[in-house]
């Protein structure tokens, strides 16, 4: 699994003009991609990492300060544009594999005590955020 994690001061996801997920104030916006060999164990490992990674202000984690997370599925994280002019998506897991694993990341985060908002899997989403720093890291498990 691969995640692009941004420290934000607010973020939201809109689908068809409706806000489906929003966090206000300090938190993390997390784009999650799934590849073919990912497992529920990797989803749990990613959730633990997201909850405890110390990238908020003063080297705090979401678990330290109770900061919310906005988790959004994004298969394009496994796009490959090294050849030609069009990316290929061969490394991205199909929806039937990816959706339950993204859901598992969210469920594990919530079990850890996190406030989690989400996008809508497979939808055309409009994501807006204020990147605080800017601070962006890639996490792979």
Secondary structure as GFF3:
##gff-version 3
##sequence-region A 1 141
A	DSSP	beta_strand	2	15	.	.	.	ID=ss1
A	DSSP	beta_strand	18	33	.	.	.	ID=ss2
A	DSSP	alpha_helix	40	52	.	.	.	ID=ss3
A	DSSP	three_ten_helix	57	59	.	.	.	ID=ss4
A	DSSP	alpha_helix	62	65	.	.	.	ID=ss5
A	DSSP	beta_strand	68	73	.	.	.	ID=ss6
A	DSSP	three_ten_helix	75	78	.	.	.	ID=ss7
A	DSSP	alpha_helix	95	111	.	.	.	ID=ss8
A	DSSP	beta_strand	116	118	.	.	.	ID=ss9
A	DSSP	beta_strand	125	140	.	.	.	ID=ss10
###
